Amino acid sequence: MAKCKICNKSVAFGYKLSHSHRRSNRTWKPNVKRVKAIVNGTPRRIYACTRCIRSGKVNAL
């Protein structure tokens, strides 16, 4: 679910690195909000990241 419908930003994977340089797996989730937007001329609820909402790529109602 953590995926933007506009820019397809999704979960990223990497390592959590401690001070002693021990590594463990972790994930970064995008800041995705459920917004009401106009898609193909009809109002719909979609998941969009806050970067797309702020930049105006989403026609939010």
Z-matrix of the N, CA and C atoms (Angstrom, degrees):
N
C 1 1.435
C 2 1.523 1 111.25
N 3 1.299 2 118.86 1 -28.49
C 4 1.467 3 120.72 2 -177.19
C 5 1.525 4 109.79 3 -76.23
N 6 1.341 5 115.00 4 69.74
C 7 1.458 6 120.54 5 -179.86
C 8 1.521 7 109.07 6 -145.34
N 9 1.331 8 115.88 7 133.22
C 10 1.454 9 121.91 8 179.74
C 11 1.527 10 109.02 9 -81.48
N 12 1.349 11 116.31 10 132.14
C 13 1.462 12 120.79 11 179.03
C 14 1.520 13 112.13 12 -74.53
N 15 1.330 14 117.58 13 -20.39
C 16 1.462 15 121.24 14 -175.85
C 17 1.527 16 110.96 15 -85.61
N 18 1.334 17 116.88 16 -54.53
C 19 1.474 18 120.43 17 -173.68
C 20 1.534 19 112.76 18 -108.96
N 21 1.341 20 117.91 19 2.53
C 22 1.469 21 123.27 20 179.82
C 23 1.525 22 113.89 21 59.47
N 24 1.337 23 116.54 22 25.28
C 25 1.461 24 119.38 23 175.23
C 26 1.526 25 108.17 24 -69.31
N 27 1.342 26 116.86 25 133.03
C 28 1.454 27 120.44 26 -177.68
C 29 1.524 28 109.75 27 -138.85
N 30 1.310 29 116.08 28 -167.81
C 31 1.464 30 122.27 29 -175.40
C 32 1.532 31 110.13 30 -65.22
N 33 1.338 32 115.74 31 137.71
C 34 1.463 33 121.61 32 175.92
C 35 1.531 34 108.40 33 -113.64
N 36 1.309 35 116.59 34 146.66
C 37 1.460 36 121.77 35 -177.34
C 38 1.516 37 110.46 36 -114.56
N 39 1.327 38 115.50 37 150.38
C 40 1.454 39 120.24 38 179.04
C 41 1.510 40 110.59 39 -170.61
N 42 1.326 41 116.77 40 -156.29
C 43 1.454 42 122.72 41 -178.15
C 44 1.517 43 110.90 42 -118.11
N 45 1.323 44 115.13 43 142.27
C 46 1.459 45 121.65 44 167.46
C 47 1.519 46 104.99 45 -90.89
N 48 1.318 47 117.72 46 126.75
C 49 1.459 48 122.01 47 -172.67
C 50 1.517 49 109.50 48 -116.24
N 51 1.328 50 116.94 49 118.48
C 52 1.456 51 120.26 50 -179.22
C 53 1.535 52 110.10 51 -84.25
N 54 1.314 53 115.46 52 174.18
C 55 1.467 54 120.39 53 179.62
C 56 1.526 55 111.21 54 -62.41
N 57 1.330 56 116.60 55 -33.90
C 58 1.465 57 120.49 56 178.48
C 59 1.530 58 112.01 57 -85.52
N 60 1.315 59 115.70 58 9.63
C 61 1.471 60 124.20 59 175.49
C 62 1.517 61 113.46 60 68.25
N 63 1.336 62 117.31 61 25.98
C 64 1.470 63 120.33 62 171.57
C 65 1.529 64 107.42 63 -81.34
N 66 1.322 65 115.97 64 135.61
C 67 1.462 66 119.76 65 -174.45
C 68 1.522 67 110.98 66 -110.41
N 69 1.329 68 115.84 67 139.08
C 70 1.462 69 121.94 68 172.19
C 71 1.521 70 107.87 69 -139.62
N 72 1.316 71 115.69 70 153.97
C 73 1.464 72 121.14 71 -175.15
C 74 1.523 73 111.30 72 -71.14
N 75 1.324 74 116.41 73 147.46
C 76 1.454 75 121.83 74 174.90
C 77 1.517 76 109.87 75 -152.25
N 78 1.333 77 116.31 76 167.73
C 79 1.452 78 121.58 77 179.22
C 80 1.516 79 109.75 78 -127.09
N 81 1.326 80 115.53 79 151.39
C 82 1.461 81 122.66 80 171.73
C 83 1.513 82 106.08 81 -115.00
N 84 1.342 83 116.19 82 122.05
C 85 1.459 84 120.61 83 178.53
C 86 1.518 85 109.33 84 -101.98
N 87 1.329 86 118.06 85 139.69
C 88 1.463 87 120.09 86 177.70
C 89 1.521 88 110.38 87 -71.56
N 90 1.318 89 116.54 88 154.24
C 91 1.455 90 122.51 89 179.45
C 92 1.531 91 107.71 90 -81.92
N 93 1.337 92 115.52 91 90.35
C 94 1.456 93 122.35 92 -173.23
C 95 1.523 94 109.62 93 -104.39
N 96 1.338 95 116.25 94 132.19
C 97 1.458 96 122.38 95 178.15
C 98 1.528 97 109.09 96 -118.79
N 99 1.327 98 115.79 97 150.98
C 100 1.468 99 121.28 98 175.87
C 101 1.518 100 107.27 99 -92.56
N 102 1.335 101 116.47 100 112.06
C 103 1.467 102 120.96 101 -175.70
C 104 1.522 103 109.69 102 -123.17
N 105 1.314 104 114.72 103 154.02
C 106 1.458 105 121.09 104 174.74
C 107 1.516 106 107.09 105 -90.48
N 108 1.320 107 116.79 106 120.03
C 109 1.459 108 121.67 107 -176.34
C 110 1.514 109 109.76 108 -136.86
N 111 1.313 110 115.51 109 163.50
C 112 1.457 111 121.18 110 177.40
C 113 1.525 112 108.60 111 -91.93
N 114 1.329 113 115.63 112 116.78
C 115 1.461 114 122.20 113 179.47
C 116 1.524 115 107.37 114 -121.98
N 117 1.316 116 116.67 115 119.76
C 118 1.474 117 123.69 116 -177.55
C 119 1.533 118 112.13 117 53.82
N 120 1.326 119 116.32 118 39.10
C 121 1.459 120 121.22 119 176.03
C 122 1.515 121 115.70 120 84.79
N 123 1.332 122 118.51 121 -4.55
C 124 1.462 123 121.03 122 179.67
C 125 1.524 124 110.15 123 -119.84
N 126 1.334 125 117.83 124 142.95
C 127 1.473 126 119.63 125 177.43
C 128 1.522 127 111.01 126 -71.98
N 129 1.309 128 115.71 127 130.96
C 130 1.465 129 122.45 128 -178.97
C 131 1.509 130 109.77 129 -140.03
N 132 1.340 131 116.34 130 156.41
C 133 1.465 132 121.36 131 172.82
C 134 1.521 133 107.65 132 -94.60
N 135 1.326 134 116.85 133 120.59
C 136 1.462 135 121.68 134 179.79
C 137 1.517 136 109.09 135 -128.55
N 138 1.313 137 115.79 136 162.77
C 139 1.455 138 122.12 137 173.58
C 140 1.522 139 108.22 138 -95.81
N 141 1.341 140 115.64 139 122.15
C 142 1.460 141 120.67 140 -179.46
C 143 1.519 142 109.03 141 -133.82
N 144 1.331 143 116.56 142 142.63
C 145 1.461 144 120.03 143 178.54
C 146 1.531 145 108.98 144 -75.12
N 147 1.308 146 115.69 145 156.73
C 148 1.460 147 120.58 146 -176.04
C 149 1.521 148 111.53 147 -67.26
N 150 1.313 149 118.70 148 -23.81
C 151 1.462 150 121.63 149 176.45
C 152 1.521 151 110.50 150 -65.83
N 153 1.335 152 117.29 151 -42.12
C 154 1.470 153 121.23 152 178.67
C 155 1.514 154 111.13 153 -70.71
N 156 1.338 155 118.20 154 -37.01
C 157 1.457 156 121.71 155 178.90
C 158 1.527 157 110.00 156 -65.01
N 159 1.335 158 115.04 157 -45.26
C 160 1.474 159 120.39 158 -177.24
C 161 1.519 160 112.10 159 -68.42
N 162 1.330 161 117.75 160 -35.85
C 163 1.466 162 120.72 161 -176.92
C 164 1.530 163 112.61 162 -80.70
N 165 1.337 164 118.04 163 -8.77
C 166 1.454 165 120.90 164 177.06
C 167 1.516 166 113.97 165 89.53
N 168 1.323 167 119.20 166 13.88
C 169 1.456 168 121.01 167 177.78
C 170 1.517 169 111.96 168 -74.23
N 171 1.344 170 116.60 169 -18.07
C 172 1.460 171 122.43 170 -179.51
C 173 1.519 172 108.64 171 -103.92
N 174 1.329 173 117.39 172 128.00
C 175 1.468 174 121.58 173 175.53
C 176 1.519 175 108.36 174 -84.80
N 177 1.341 176 115.93 175 75.22
C 178 1.465 177 121.17 176 -176.46
C 179 1.517 178 110.74 177 -73.09
N 180 1.314 179 115.34 178 146.02
C 181 1.461 180 120.93 179 178.40
C 182 1.512 181 110.84 180 -91.63
